[in-house]
Amino acid sequence: MAMNTQGRPSKPLHVFDAGAYDDTFSGSRGLDQAEPLIFERGHFDNCGVDLEEPKGLPTRLGGLDREGEIGVPGLSEPETMRHYVRLSRKNYAIDLGLYPLGSCTMKHNPRLNEKLARLPGFGDIHPLQPQSTVQGAFELIGELAHWLMTLTNTPAVAMSPKAGAHGELCGMMAIRAALDARGEKHRRRVLVPESAHGTNPATAVQCGFTVDEIPANEGGRVDMEAFKAKLGDDVAGIMLTNPNTCGLFERDIKEIADLIHEAGGYFYCDGANFNAIVGRVRPGDLGIDAMHINLHKTFSTPHGGGGPGSGPTVFSEALAPYAPVPYVKQDGETWTMVEHEDEARADGADPFGRMTAFHGNMGMFTRALSYMMSHGSDGLKQAAEDAVLNANYILARLKHVMTPAFDGTCMHEALFDDRFLKDTGVSTLDFAKAMIDEGYHPMTMYFPLVVHGAMLIEPTETESIGSLDRFCDTLEGLALAARSGETERFTAAPRHAPAKRLDETKAARNPVLRWTPPQDSAQAAE
Amino acid sequence: MRYLPLTPEDRQAMLKTVGVSSIDALFQDVPEAARLDGPVDLPRRATELEVERAFTRMARKNTAAGEVPFFVGAGAYKHHVPATVDHLIQRSEYLTSYTPYQPEISQGTLQTLFEFQTQVAALTGMDVANASMYDGSTSCAEAVLMACRITKRNRAVLSGNLHPHYAGATHTLAKYMDIDTVSQDAQPGSLDDIAASIDDETACVVVQNPDVFGKVHDLEPLANAAHAKGALLIAVFTEVVSLGLMKSPGAMDADIVVGEGQSLGVGLQFGGPYVGLFACRNDRNFIRNMPGRLAGETVDADGRRGFVLTLSTREQHIRRDKATSNICTNSGLMALAWTIHMTLLGQSGFSKLAQLNHERACELADRLSALPGVELVTDAFFNEFTLRLPKPAAGVVDALAKKDILAGVPASRLYRGGAFDDLLIVAATETNTEADLGAFESALKEVL
């Protein structure tokens, strides 16, 4: 162990605390506590679960019994609790503060929804138990489907997609199936605005389409002349987010729908931003053929550190027959789930297939329906309006110190570019990292791609005016600091986070994707 | 409305700051024809109590697994989840955060994902694992796509004993990418003859172990047959607890291992959200072709260890139409539940849990197959086995449900065409008591 000039150890006492601070003996600093990996803390023989003793019967595994150690340690219950609680404190969360991640819709997650999803009648039922024993589950799915179809004014919805991107696949596969049924296999070109989420082009390719990008006009919306020029009899459809990723309502959307239909294509709407218009505008009235709905955005099921999501996908009359299995239907008082394609065909449908095992993310259905019923038609509309008002308030308060990407008002998110940082030596990334020091999660950065150094701020409706004012005051302070030459405040940020800036280049150049025992790494180095 | 902080006065003041006269002015870009006169035709807001009542009414119509002797499996299993797991995943910092795009304030999520990846790799006997997929079935589908990218071939051979929902999800995802997925005929109790179907155009062979009927197989001969033709072996599991007792897929030379992690930490939840596990060999070409997110180790500006999402040049938000998959949101919170449960168990608890499951299933299989006319179809199995009954299994299951025993999954629920109508797939876990086993045995005797 190295000693410093005072004769104190200059490294943490615990060598396994490789993420520890080196200016304290423990490696922790007050409430910011160093926590090793479980592999450095646990032992192979430890166990935090009391299980009854097996009888020691001979196995019947056909001789395929495991040999040797698995290589994963265990921790007692208190150690487990402490490990995960300590680590949790290194995370930002919507419950801690404003989380303005544009396009991701980080809004309050009501705990009522958690409670209801855990009722044994929903949380402890099996997807393949007899249908007569899960009538209430089918009823709930049917009720949620009714709300989604009513809010979108569409005649059908597929509930099984597991997330937004899975819903995109669902919608685009239905388009592919419809085109194939029409015998139009030459229609393989999908128009996608260059401002689109990356999932859109990735999805189109997974459905066997090619992607043709449409440029944005100066106002941040679809360039109608460019769009019209791209129409042709090889066009399968368009994938359009509305409100779009610049936070703007596509005001020509009806014309876009009409033109794509006239050209023989379909209109896929990316519903990631449905939260801006829910209860006020029904996408079915705008001429869409398919749209996924992120229950984890618009209807507030928790994001959980990166999922689970849920992406029910609504369909127009034209695409409804091609919706995937399974689906629920009601006959008098009895609900049934149609699980097989041949059953669906007997029903008059022509499903493109099955997207996943079982019936979708039921745990998200319960939460979303609880959220929707709590709000009601009036509350959902109010939520959309407040989300839009909050974003516009931020835009209005910051437009004098930061540079809005486009003129005029916005929908539920305010988009800025990096012109206000010109010649300051501060990048969008630096600005975002300085927000961390101020106690905020940064906004979405460098997206959409059509705006230089984009900063996309989505406050959501669950922020109070006081919260918005404090946020705006902070950003105003930062913007002025950047322009007054306080560069280091930004380039050295974050200074007050559990970690300093992380070396992502190193992580990608030499990927270390799992822990390995020290002796193994020593051997590898030899 | 309890979730909305703005008061009417706030709204007026804010509209003034924005410089518009009413909220309608902010929606002026909506085409006239699509503007609604009033709220949509749905009920108005409800109190917390009213919502609870409505949900309780619906929940009561369902038979919860914990209320009855319960033997339903076929891809989802009833296991006991320690209370610690559900408490921890409801901590705000995990529940209400998002994908760790800002690693400096997401080290909690990132470190747990790194630990998750290490545990998954160790259990499957593979080198690396990703940070989770939606579920087992979509992991299986994505693995086939990955194998096709690696081998630059477009044909996949699927075992007939692969869970039909997995085969369905795989077929759906592959078909529009012009990948030919060939499903063999199912053969309950044995391994369908896949090796003969592998040709020089085959990218991969997909085989489930234990298979959907519960039968355990040695995958090594199949791995050799696949490798001889330049194809990859994709090993699938739906019951992750089996890995506590069985030889790992990695030890049987699988190239990609995918499966469902639901048994640990997640609970039944009527089919989702679950957690897809995805592991593969440590080969640069494999890793670069993996779908989904990966957490990796690095250092921060002070040289302290930290974790980030890495190799994102594979992913849609960077690569767009060239991405390895369109996946964005995965199953983060379920991966957390899984890794907490695994940490509590450790390898000793995990092996013991597996042993308990296996013993329970062995006992049950013996008792049920001793009944007249009942035959055990699967001679080697883990915690799930298939019985041939003297009458259609669907009717038997319904009759037993009326006696409040959830007896398993009739094979006809998964396979159409009538060939397997007399087969019943039965799972037993550590949650089944001696009394459960006895109740099942005597009730089955009555209805046969």
Contacts between the chains, C-beta under 8 A, distances in Angstrom:
chain1	res1	chain2	res2	distance
A	18	B	304	7.4
A	18	B	305	4.0
A	19	B	107	7.8
A	19	B	304	5.2
A	19	B	305	4.1
A	19	B	306	6.3
A	20	B	304	7.0
A	21	B	304	7.3
A	35	B	111	7.4
A	37	B	111	7.0
A	37	B	114	7.3
A	37	B	115	6.0
A	37	B	118	7.9
A	38	B	115	5.4
A	38	B	343	5.3
A	39	B	115	7.4
A	39	B	118	6.6
A	42	B	343	7.1
A	42	B	346	6.3
A	43	B	346	7.6
A	44	B	346	6.7
A	44	B	347	5.6
A	44	B	348	6.6
A	45	B	346	7.5
A	45	B	348	5.3
A	46	B	346	5.3
A	46	B	348	7.4
A	47	B	344	7.3
A	47	B	345	6.2
A	47	B	346	5.1
A	47	B	348	5.2
A	47	B	349	3.7
A	47	B	352	7.7
A	48	B	82	7.3
A	48	B	84	7.3
A	48	B	343	7.4
A	48	B	344	3.8
A	48	B	345	7.4
A	48	B	346	7.5
A	48	B	349	7.4
A	49	B	82	5.7
A	49	B	344	5.1
A	49	B	345	5.5
A	49	B	349	5.0
A	49	B	353	7.7
A	51	B	349	6.3
A	51	B	352	5.1
A	51	B	353	6.0
A	51	B	356	6.3
A	51	B	430	7.0
A	52	B	356	6.7
A	52	B	430	7.7
A	54	B	352	6.3
A	54	B	355	4.1
A	54	B	356	5.4
A	54	B	359	5.6
A	55	B	359	5.7
A	57	B	359	5.0
A	57	B	362	6.1
A	57	B	363	7.9
A	59	B	245	6.8
A	59	B	358	6.2
A	60	B	358	7.5
A	60	B	362	5.7
A	60	B	379	7.4
A	60	B	380	5.7
A	60	B	381	6.6
A	61	B	216	5.3
A	61	B	245	6.7
A	61	B	246	5.8
A	61	B	358	7.5
A	61	B	380	5.8
A	61	B	381	7.9
A	61	B	382	6.8
A	62	B	216	5.1
A	62	B	217	7.6
A	62	B	218	7.1
A	62	B	379	7.4
A	62	B	380	3.3
A	63	B	218	7.7
A	64	B	216	5.6
A	64	B	217	7.8
A	64	B	218	5.9
A	64	B	246	5.4
A	64	B	247	4.7
A	64	B	380	7.5
A	65	B	245	6.7
A	65	B	246	6.9
A	65	B	247	6.7
A	66	B	243	7.7
A	66	B	244	7.3
A	66	B	245	5.9
A	66	B	246	5.7
A	66	B	247	5.4
A	66	B	248	6.8
A	66	B	351	7.6
A	67	B	247	6.9
A	67	B	251	7.7
A	69	B	347	6.3
A	70	B	122	5.6
A	70	B	123	6.2
A	70	B	243	7.8
A	70	B	244	7.4
A	70	B	347	4.0
A	70	B	350	6.8
A	70	B	351	7.2
A	71	B	122	4.3
A	71	B	347	6.9
A	72	B	118	7.7
A	72	B	119	5.1
A	72	B	122	5.0
A	72	B	123	7.0
A	72	B	342	6.5
A	72	B	346	6.3
A	72	B	347	4.9
A	72	B	350	7.3
A	73	B	343	7.9
A	73	B	346	5.4
A	73	B	347	7.3
A	74	B	343	6.7
A	74	B	344	6.7
A	74	B	345	5.9
A	74	B	346	1.7
A	74	B	347	6.9
A	74	B	348	6.2
A	74	B	349	5.7
A	75	B	343	5.4
A	75	B	344	6.8
A	75	B	346	7.1
A	77	B	82	7.5
A	77	B	84	5.8
A	77	B	344	6.7
A	80	B	84	6.0
A	80	B	340	6.6
A	80	B	343	5.5
A	80	B	344	5.3
A	81	B	84	6.1
A	81	B	88	7.1
A	83	B	343	7.1
A	84	B	88	4.7
A	84	B	91	7.6
A	84	B	94	7.9
A	84	B	112	7.2
A	84	B	340	6.0
A	85	B	88	7.3
A	85	B	91	7.0
A	87	B	107	7.2
A	87	B	108	4.0
A	87	B	111	5.5
A	87	B	112	6.1
A	88	B	88	7.7
A	88	B	91	4.8
A	88	B	93	3.9
A	88	B	94	5.7
A	88	B	108	4.9
A	89	B	93	6.6
A	89	B	108	6.9
A	90	B	93	8.0
A	90	B	105	7.4
A	90	B	106	7.5
A	90	B	107	3.9
A	90	B	108	4.2
A	90	B	111	7.6
A	91	B	93	4.0
A	91	B	94	6.8
A	91	B	97	5.0
A	91	B	105	6.7
A	91	B	106	5.7
A	91	B	107	7.3
A	91	B	108	3.9
A	91	B	109	5.7
A	92	B	93	7.7
A	92	B	97	6.2
A	92	B	102	7.3
A	92	B	105	4.1
A	92	B	106	6.9
A	93	B	92	4.9
A	93	B	93	4.7
A	93	B	94	7.7
A	93	B	95	7.5
A	93	B	96	4.4
A	93	B	97	4.4
A	94	B	92	7.8
A	94	B	96	4.2
A	94	B	97	7.3
A	95	B	92	3.5
A	95	B	93	7.6
A	95	B	95	7.8
A	95	B	96	4.8
A	96	B	92	6.8
A	96	B	93	7.2
A	99	B	97	8.0
A	99	B	98	7.4
A	101	B	98	6.2
A	101	B	101	7.5
A	104	B	98	5.6
A	104	B	99	8.0
A	106	B	96	7.7
A	106	B	98	6.1
A	108	B	3	5.7
A	109	B	95	6.7
A	109	B	96	5.2
A	110	B	3	6.2
A	112	B	48	5.3
A	112	B	51	6.5
A	112	B	52	7.2
A	114	B	90	6.4
A	114	B	95	7.8
A	115	B	52	7.8
A	116	B	51	7.3
A	116	B	52	6.8
A	116	B	55	4.5
A	117	B	269	7.8
A	118	B	86	7.7
A	119	B	55	6.4
A	119	B	56	6.8
A	119	B	59	4.3
A	120	B	59	7.2
A	120	B	64	3.7
A	120	B	66	6.0
A	120	B	67	7.1
A	121	B	56	7.9
A	121	B	58	7.2
A	121	B	59	2.7
A	121	B	60	6.0
A	121	B	61	7.2
A	121	B	62	4.2
A	121	B	64	5.6
A	122	B	55	7.6
A	122	B	58	8.0
A	122	B	59	5.5
A	122	B	62	7.1
A	122	B	269	7.6
A	122	B	270	6.8
A	123	B	267	5.8
A	123	B	268	7.2
A	123	B	269	5.7
A	124	B	64	4.3
A	124	B	65	4.9
A	124	B	66	5.2
A	124	B	78	7.9
A	124	B	267	6.7
A	124	B	268	5.6
A	125	B	62	5.1
A	125	B	63	7.2
A	125	B	64	6.0
A	125	B	65	6.4
A	125	B	268	6.0
A	125	B	269	7.9
A	125	B	270	4.9
A	126	B	65	5.9
A	126	B	70	7.6
A	126	B	72	4.5
A	126	B	76	5.8
A	126	B	78	7.0
A	126	B	268	5.1
A	126	B	270	7.2
A	126	B	406	7.4
A	127	B	75	7.8
A	127	B	76	5.9
A	127	B	268	7.6
A	127	B	270	5.4
A	127	B	271	3.3
A	127	B	272	8.0
A	128	B	72	5.9
A	128	B	74	5.5
A	128	B	75	7.3
A	128	B	76	7.2
A	128	B	409	4.8
A	128	B	413	6.0
A	129	B	63	7.0
A	129	B	65	7.5
A	129	B	72	5.0
A	129	B	401	7.8
A	129	B	406	5.2
A	130	B	397	5.9
A	130	B	398	5.9
A	130	B	401	4.5
A	130	B	406	7.1
A	132	B	398	7.0
A	132	B	401	6.3
A	133	B	62	6.5
A	133	B	63	4.0
A	133	B	401	5.7
A	133	B	406	6.9
A	134	B	61	8.0
A	134	B	62	5.1
A	134	B	63	7.4
A	134	B	270	7.0
A	135	B	61	4.7
A	135	B	62	7.1
A	136	B	57	7.8
A	136	B	58	4.0
A	136	B	59	5.7
A	136	B	60	6.6
A	136	B	61	3.1
A	136	B	62	4.4
A	137	B	58	7.6
A	137	B	62	5.4
A	137	B	270	5.4
A	139	B	58	5.3
A	139	B	61	6.9
A	140	B	55	7.8
A	140	B	58	5.2
A	143	B	58	7.9
A	147	B	42	6.2
A	150	B	40	5.7
A	150	B	41	6.2
A	150	B	42	5.5
A	151	B	40	5.9
A	151	B	42	7.3
A	162	B	134	3.8
A	162	B	135	6.7
A	162	B	138	6.6
A	162	B	272	6.7
A	162	B	273	7.3
A	163	B	134	6.4
A	163	B	327	7.5
A	163	B	328	6.8
A	163	B	329	4.3
A	163	B	330	7.6
A	164	B	328	6.6
A	164	B	329	6.4
A	165	B	316	7.3
A	165	B	326	4.6
A	165	B	327	5.7
A	165	B	328	4.7
A	165	B	329	7.0
A	166	B	134	6.6
A	166	B	138	7.4
A	166	B	327	7.9
A	168	B	326	6.6
A	169	B	173	7.5
A	169	B	326	6.5
A	173	B	172	7.0
A	173	B	176	6.4
A	176	B	176	5.4
A	197	B	316	7.9
A	197	B	317	7.7
A	197	B	328	7.9
A	198	B	315	7.6
A	198	B	316	3.9
A	198	B	317	4.1
A	198	B	318	7.0
A	198	B	319	7.4
A	198	B	320	4.8
A	198	B	323	7.0
A	198	B	328	7.8
A	199	B	316	5.1
A	199	B	317	7.8
A	199	B	326	5.1
A	199	B	328	5.4
A	201	B	316	7.6
A	201	B	320	4.3
A	201	B	321	3.8
A	202	B	316	3.8
A	202	B	319	7.5
A	202	B	320	6.2
A	202	B	321	6.2
A	202	B	323	4.3
A	202	B	325	7.1
A	202	B	326	3.8
A	203	B	326	4.5
A	204	B	321	6.9
A	205	B	321	4.8
A	205	B	322	7.9
A	205	B	323	7.9
A	206	B	173	7.2
A	206	B	176	7.1
A	206	B	177	6.4
A	206	B	325	7.6
A	206	B	326	5.6
A	207	B	176	4.7
A	207	B	177	8.0
A	208	B	176	4.1
A	208	B	177	5.9
A	208	B	178	6.6
A	211	B	320	7.7
A	211	B	321	4.6
A	248	B	29	7.3
A	249	B	27	7.5
A	249	B	29	3.9
A	249	B	30	6.2
A	250	B	29	7.7
A	251	B	29	4.0
A	251	B	30	7.9
A	251	B	31	7.3
A	253	B	31	6.8
A	254	B	31	4.7
A	254	B	33	6.7
A	254	B	34	7.2
A	277	B	27	7.8
A	277	B	30	7.5
A	279	B	39	6.5
A	279	B	40	6.1
A	280	B	27	6.4
A	280	B	30	7.7
A	280	B	36	6.5
A	281	B	27	7.6
A	281	B	30	5.5
A	281	B	34	5.6
A	281	B	35	7.5
A	281	B	36	7.1
A	282	B	34	7.1
A	282	B	36	7.1
A	282	B	40	6.9
A	285	B	33	6.8
A	285	B	34	4.1
A	286	B	31	7.1
A	286	B	34	5.4
A	296	B	329	6.9
A	302	B	95	4.7
A	302	B	96	5.7
A	302	B	333	7.0
A	303	B	96	6.9
A	303	B	97	6.7
A	303	B	98	4.2
A	303	B	99	7.5
A	303	B	329	7.7
A	303	B	332	7.8
A	304	B	89	7.7
A	304	B	94	6.9
A	304	B	95	6.0
A	304	B	97	7.7
A	304	B	332	4.9
A	304	B	333	2.9
A	304	B	334	7.7
A	304	B	336	7.5
A	305	B	94	5.5
A	305	B	95	8.0
A	305	B	97	5.0
A	305	B	98	6.9
A	305	B	99	7.2
A	305	B	100	7.0
A	305	B	106	7.8
A	305	B	109	4.1
A	305	B	332	4.1
A	305	B	333	6.1
A	305	B	336	6.6
A	306	B	98	6.5
A	306	B	99	4.0
A	306	B	100	7.0
A	306	B	109	7.0
A	306	B	131	7.5
A	306	B	293	7.0
A	306	B	329	6.4
A	306	B	330	5.7
A	306	B	332	3.3
A	306	B	333	8.0
A	307	B	99	7.9
A	307	B	132	7.5
A	307	B	134	7.8
A	307	B	273	7.4
A	307	B	329	4.3
A	307	B	330	4.6
A	307	B	331	4.7
A	307	B	332	4.5
A	307	B	333	6.6
A	307	B	334	7.5
A	308	B	134	7.3
A	308	B	272	7.3
A	308	B	273	3.4
A	308	B	329	7.3
A	308	B	330	7.8
A	308	B	331	4.9
A	308	B	332	7.4
A	308	B	333	6.3
A	308	B	334	6.0
A	309	B	329	3.9
A	310	B	273	7.6
A	324	B	172	7.2
A	339	B	413	7.5
A	340	B	416	5.7
A	342	B	416	6.0
A	352	B	172	6.8
A	353	B	168	6.2
A	353	B	171	6.3
A	353	B	172	3.6
A	353	B	175	7.4
A	354	B	165	6.4
A	354	B	168	3.7
A	354	B	169	5.9
A	354	B	172	5.8
A	355	B	138	7.8
A	355	B	169	6.0
A	355	B	172	5.9
A	355	B	173	7.9
A	356	B	134	6.7
A	356	B	135	6.1
A	356	B	137	5.1
A	356	B	138	5.6
A	356	B	165	7.4
A	356	B	169	5.2
A	356	B	272	7.7
A	357	B	75	5.6
A	357	B	135	6.1
A	357	B	136	6.6
A	357	B	137	3.8
A	357	B	163	6.7
A	357	B	165	3.7
A	357	B	166	6.2
A	357	B	169	6.5
A	357	B	260	7.7
A	357	B	271	7.1
A	358	B	75	7.3
A	358	B	76	7.1
A	358	B	135	8.0
A	358	B	165	6.7
A	358	B	270	7.5
A	358	B	271	3.0
A	358	B	272	6.3
A	359	B	270	6.8
A	359	B	271	4.9
A	359	B	272	7.5
A	360	B	271	6.9
A	360	B	272	5.8
A	361	B	271	7.9
A	361	B	272	3.9
A	361	B	273	4.6
A	362	B	269	5.5
A	362	B	270	3.8
A	362	B	271	5.8
A	362	B	272	5.7
A	363	B	269	4.5
A	363	B	270	7.8
A	363	B	272	6.4
A	363	B	273	5.2
A	364	B	272	7.6
A	364	B	273	6.4
A	366	B	55	7.1
A	370	B	51	5.5
A	370	B	55	6.6
A	372	B	42	7.9
A	373	B	43	7.0
A	373	B	46	5.2
A	373	B	50	7.8
A	373	B	51	5.0
A	373	B	54	6.5
A	374	B	1	7.9
A	374	B	2	7.5
A	374	B	3	7.2
A	374	B	45	6.6
A	374	B	46	5.8
A	374	B	48	7.1
A	374	B	51	5.4
A	375	B	1	6.4
A	375	B	3	7.3
A	375	B	45	5.8
A	376	B	42	6.8
A	376	B	43	5.5
A	376	B	44	4.0
A	376	B	45	3.6
A	376	B	46	6.1
A	377	B	39	3.8
A	377	B	40	5.0
A	377	B	41	7.3
A	377	B	42	4.2
A	377	B	43	6.9
A	377	B	44	6.0
A	378	B	1	8.0
A	378	B	39	5.2
A	378	B	44	5.0
A	378	B	45	5.8
A	379	B	1	4.4
A	379	B	3	7.8
A	379	B	4	7.4
A	379	B	44	7.6
A	379	B	45	4.3
A	381	B	39	5.6
A	381	B	40	7.9
A	382	B	1	6.1
A	382	B	4	6.1
A	383	B	1	7.5
A	383	B	3	7.5
A	383	B	4	6.4
A	385	B	23	4.9
A	385	B	26	7.9
A	386	B	4	5.7
A	386	B	6	5.3
A	386	B	11	7.6
A	388	B	23	7.4
A	388	B	26	5.1
A	388	B	27	7.3
A	389	B	6	7.3
A	389	B	11	6.3
A	389	B	14	5.6
A	389	B	15	7.1
A	389	B	18	7.3
A	389	B	23	6.4
A	389	B	26	6.9
A	390	B	6	7.7
A	390	B	14	7.8
A	392	B	14	7.8
A	392	B	18	4.6
A	392	B	20	7.8
A	392	B	26	5.9
A	393	B	14	4.7
A	393	B	17	6.0
A	393	B	18	6.1
A	395	B	18	7.7
A	396	B	17	5.1
A	396	B	18	4.7
A	396	B	19	6.6
A	397	B	17	6.8
A	409	B	18	6.8
A	409	B	20	6.9
A	409	B	25	7.5
A	409	B	26	5.4
A	411	B	26	7.6
A	432	B	102	7.4
A	433	B	104	7.1
A	436	B	102	6.7
A	436	B	104	5.8
A	436	B	105	5.6
A	441	B	102	6.4
A	441	B	105	6.5
A	442	B	102	5.7
A	447	B	317	7.5
A	461	B	3	7.9
A	461	B	4	5.9
A	461	B	6	7.6
A	462	B	3	6.1
A	462	B	4	7.1
A	462	B	5	6.8
A	463	B	5	6.9
A	464	B	5	3.7
A	464	B	6	6.8
A	464	B	10	7.6
A	465	B	5	7.7
A	465	B	6	6.5
A	465	B	10	4.6
A	465	B	13	7.3
A	465	B	14	6.5
A	467	B	5	7.7
A	494	B	104	5.0
A	494	B	105	7.6
A	497	B	104	4.0
A	497	B	105	5.3
A	498	B	104	6.9
A	498	B	105	6.9
A	498	B	107	5.3
A	499	B	103	6.7
A	499	B	104	4.8
A	499	B	107	5.4
A	499	B	300	4.6
A	499	B	304	6.8
A	499	B	306	4.6
A	500	B	104	6.9
A	500	B	300	4.0
A	500	B	301	3.8
A	500	B	302	5.0
A	500	B	304	7.4
A	501	B	104	6.6
A	501	B	300	6.2
A	501	B	301	4.8
A	502	B	103	4.7
A	502	B	104	6.7
A	502	B	298	5.5
A	502	B	299	7.3
A	502	B	300	5.0
A	502	B	301	7.9
A	502	B	306	4.8
A	502	B	307	7.7
A	502	B	308	5.0
A	503	B	298	4.8
A	503	B	299	5.5
A	503	B	300	7.1
A	503	B	301	7.7
A	504	B	103	7.8
A	504	B	298	6.8
A	504	B	308	5.2
A	504	B	310	6.9
A	506	B	298	4.9
A	506	B	299	6.8
A	507	B	296	4.3
A	507	B	297	6.9
A	507	B	298	3.8
A	507	B	308	5.0
A	507	B	310	4.2
A	508	B	296	7.4
A	508	B	310	5.1
A	508	B	311	5.8
A	508	B	312	7.9
A	508	B	313	7.5
A	511	B	287	6.6
A	511	B	294	7.5
A	511	B	296	5.2
A	511	B	310	6.0
A	511	B	311	6.1
A	512	B	296	5.6
A	512	B	297	4.0
A	512	B	298	7.7
A	513	B	114	7.8
A	513	B	117	5.9
A	513	B	128	4.7
A	513	B	129	7.7
A	513	B	287	7.4
A	513	B	294	5.7
A	513	B	295	7.3
A	513	B	296	5.4
A	513	B	297	7.9
A	513	B	310	7.7
A	514	B	114	7.3
A	514	B	117	5.3
A	514	B	118	4.1
A	514	B	121	5.2
A	514	B	127	7.5
A	514	B	128	5.9
A	514	B	129	7.2
A	515	B	114	7.1
A	515	B	115	7.4
A	515	B	118	4.6
